[in-house]
Amino acid sequence: MRRWYAGESPKSTSDAQKSGAMMVTPMSREDRSSAMSRLKIAIVLLVGVSGGLIAFQSGADTVGMLAATVSGLLLGVLLTWYLTWITR
């Protein structure tokens, strides 16, 4: 598959199709918003689950693991809000 670099482009669309090049268009607002929402959810879940796994590995009981997971989810929400706030 041929890749086109900055400043370089295929002579025509058929040239790009023949060489197997991928032509990428900009994301729409809806697609970008959907992708950002999925990324935010993934960050919250990652932070929350990591809190629970750390509690599990340290030998906490069920209540301790649940508390660590909920605390991690809350911290994940705060982290996501903060990252969104500083990037605007």
trRosetta pair geometry for C-beta under 8 A, 3 or more apart (Angstrom, degrees):
i j d omega theta_ij theta_ji phi_ij phi_ji
1 19 7.4 98 -157 142 46 73
1 20 4.0 -106 -118 118 73 120
1 21 6.8 139 -180 -85 82 38
1 22 7.3 21 179 -21 129 91
2 19 3.9 -26 23 158 131 123
2 20 6.2 121 17 62 74 81
2 21 4.9 -46 81 -69 87 94
3 21 6.7 141 -106 -126 26 89
3 22 7.9 -13 -112 32 70 87
4 8 5.2 -154 -167 102 79 94
4 9 5.7 58 -172 -111 142 40
4 10 6.4 -90 -82 -33 139 78
4 16 7.5 -38 -36 -115 134 103
4 21 5.6 49 -23 -153 102 139
5 8 4.8 47 59 31 72 123
10 13 7.2 109 95 -93 130 20
10 15 4.0 177 -178 93 111 112
10 16 3.9 -150 9 -59 165 85
10 19 7.0 -164 -106 27 125 130
10 21 6.1 -173 -49 45 130 154
11 15 4.8 90 47 -17 83 159
12 15 4.9 109 53 -1 69 99
12 16 7.4 -133 100 -1 43 85
13 16 5.6 -53 -154 36 38 112
13 17 6.3 35 150 -18 69 106
13 23 7.5 -35 -131 -37 83 157
14 17 5.5 -52 -143 39 36 111
14 18 6.1 40 155 -23 67 105
15 18 5.8 -54 -145 35 28 111
15 19 6.4 13 161 -7 63 111
15 21 8.0 12 119 20 71 129
16 19 6.3 -65 -145 44 26 100
16 21 4.2 -84 -157 63 79 116
16 23 5.6 45 158 -50 154 110
17 20 7.7 38 -178 -72 30 27
17 21 7.7 -73 -56 46 23 78
27 31 4.4 -129 -170 91 97 121
27 32 4.7 120 119 -59 127 88
27 35 7.3 -45 -161 3 155 141
28 31 4.7 94 53 8 79 103
28 32 6.9 -146 91 -5 40 88
29 32 5.8 -58 -146 39 30 110
29 33 6.1 29 156 -19 66 109
30 33 5.8 -55 -145 38 28 111
30 34 6.3 29 155 -18 63 108
31 34 5.7 -56 -146 38 29 112
31 35 6.3 28 155 -18 64 108
32 35 5.8 -55 -146 38 29 110
32 36 6.3 28 155 -18 64 107
33 36 5.8 -55 -146 37 29 110
33 37 6.4 32 154 -21 63 105
34 37 5.8 -53 -149 34 30 112
34 38 6.6 28 154 -16 64 105
35 38 5.8 -55 -150 37 32 110
35 39 6.3 33 152 -20 65 107
36 39 5.5 -53 -146 37 33 114
36 40 6.3 36 154 -20 66 104
37 40 5.8 -53 -148 35 31 111
37 41 6.5 30 154 -17 64 105
38 41 5.7 -54 -148 38 32 111
38 42 6.3 35 153 -22 65 106
39 42 5.6 -54 -147 35 31 113
39 43 6.5 33 154 -21 64 102
40 43 5.8 -51 -149 32 32 111
40 44 6.5 30 154 -16 64 105
40 80 4.8 92 -152 -159 89 134
40 84 7.3 16 -103 -60 124 122
41 44 5.8 -55 -149 37 32 110
41 45 6.2 27 156 -14 66 109
42 45 5.9 -58 -145 42 29 108
42 46 6.1 33 156 -24 65 109
43 46 5.7 -55 -145 35 28 113
43 47 6.4 22 159 -13 64 107
43 76 6.0 165 128 -165 73 98
43 79 6.7 -133 152 100 120 113
43 80 5.2 142 89 -84 130 103
43 83 7.6 -89 177 33 170 151
44 47 6.2 -60 -150 39 27 105
44 48 6.2 23 156 -16 64 114
44 73 6.2 45 174 -150 93 68
44 76 3.7 122 -138 134 52 124
44 77 5.6 43 -120 -67 117 60
44 79 7.9 171 -91 59 60 100
44 80 5.7 -37 -61 -27 91 141
45 48 5.6 -59 -142 42 30 111
45 49 5.9 24 164 -14 68 110
45 73 7.8 10 -99 -111 38 87
45 76 7.1 146 -10 177 20 166
46 49 6.2 -57 -139 40 23 104
46 50 6.2 24 159 -21 60 110
46 76 7.1 146 61 -121 64 130
47 50 5.9 -57 -146 35 27 111
47 51 6.7 32 154 -22 61 103
47 72 5.1 -172 137 177 72 88
47 73 7.2 143 92 -94 92 28
47 75 5.7 -130 154 94 132 95
47 76 3.3 169 61 -83 127 99
47 79 6.2 147 -66 30 163 145
48 51 5.9 -55 -158 29 31 112
48 52 6.8 24 151 -11 64 105
48 69 5.6 52 174 -171 85 68
48 70 7.6 22 -145 -98 104 15
48 72 4.0 139 -124 107 38 101
48 73 3.6 36 -102 -71 126 71
48 75 7.9 163 -77 53 62 84
48 76 5.2 -66 -37 -6 84 142
49 52 5.6 -55 -152 40 38 111
49 53 6.1 37 152 -19 70 107
49 69 7.0 19 -100 -131 34 95
49 72 7.1 -141 14 117 22 147
50 53 5.6 -54 -142 39 34 111
50 54 6.3 38 156 -22 65 103
50 72 6.2 179 64 -152 70 144
51 54 5.9 -54 -149 33 28 110
51 55 6.6 27 153 -16 62 106
51 68 4.4 -167 152 159 92 84
51 69 5.6 163 89 -95 103 33
51 71 5.8 -157 -180 79 155 87
51 72 2.5 -156 5 -56 138 130
51 73 7.7 -109 36 -20 138 57
51 75 7.2 126 -60 36 140 127
52 55 5.7 -56 -150 37 33 111
52 56 6.3 35 152 -21 67 106
52 65 5.3 60 -152 -175 81 84
52 66 7.7 30 -115 -89 105 23
52 68 5.3 149 -89 97 43 101
52 69 3.6 26 -68 -78 112 97
52 72 6.4 -106 -22 22 72 145
53 56 5.4 -49 -144 35 35 115
53 57 6.2 33 157 -18 66 106
54 57 5.8 -56 -145 39 30 109
54 58 6.3 22 156 -14 64 110
54 68 6.6 -140 69 176 90 144
55 58 6.0 -62 -146 41 29 106
55 60 4.1 -42 177 29 89 144
55 64 5.3 -172 -171 133 123 92
55 65 4.5 169 107 -104 127 59
55 67 7.6 151 -114 67 160 78
55 68 3.6 179 -40 17 139 161
55 69 7.4 -96 27 -36 138 73
56 59 8.0 54 172 -59 29 18
56 60 6.7 -72 -76 45 28 92
56 65 5.4 51 -66 -111 77 123
60 63 8.0 -114 161 73 100 57
60 64 3.1 -123 -179 103 118 133
60 65 5.2 156 95 -51 115 71
60 68 6.7 116 62 -14 168 134
61 64 5.1 97 50 11 64 105
61 65 7.2 -125 103 -4 32 90
62 65 5.8 -55 -147 37 31 109
62 66 6.2 31 155 -18 66 107
63 66 5.7 -54 -146 38 31 112
63 67 6.2 32 154 -19 65 107
64 67 5.7 -53 -144 37 30 111
64 68 6.2 29 156 -18 64 106
65 68 5.7 -54 -145 38 31 110
65 69 6.2 31 155 -20 65 106
66 69 5.8 -55 -147 36 30 110
66 70 6.3 25 157 -14 65 107
67 70 6.0 -56 -144 40 29 106
67 71 6.1 30 156 -18 64 110
68 71 5.7 -55 -143 41 29 112
68 72 6.1 33 155 -22 64 107
69 72 5.6 -54 -147 36 29 113
69 73 6.5 31 152 -21 63 102
70 73 5.6 -50 -149 33 33 112
70 74 6.5 33 152 -17 64 103
71 74 5.7 -55 -151 37 33 111
71 75 6.3 31 152 -16 66 106
72 75 5.6 -54 -144 40 33 110
72 76 6.1 39 152 -25 65 105
73 76 5.4 -51 -147 34 31 116
73 77 6.6 35 152 -21 63 100
74 77 5.7 -49 -151 31 34 111
74 78 6.5 31 151 -14 64 104
75 78 5.6 -54 -148 40 35 111
75 79 6.1 38 152 -22 68 106
76 79 5.6 -51 -142 37 30 113
76 80 6.2 31 157 -18 64 106
77 80 5.9 -56 -147 37 28 110
77 81 6.3 30 153 -19 64 106
78 81 5.7 -53 -147 36 31 112
78 82 6.2 30 155 -19 65 107
79 82 5.7 -56 -147 37 29 111
79 83 6.3 26 156 -17 65 107
80 83 5.9 -54 -143 38 30 109
80 84 6.3 30 156 -18 64 107
81 84 5.8 -59 -150 38 28 111
81 85 6.1 29 153 -23 65 110
82 85 5.6 -55 -145 35 30 113
82 86 6.4 19 162 -12 66 107
83 86 6.3 -57 -141 39 28 102
83 87 6.3 16 162 -11 63 115
84 87 6.3 -71 -148 42 25 103
84 88 6.9 35 157 -38 62 103
85 88 6.3 -52 -158 11 29 112
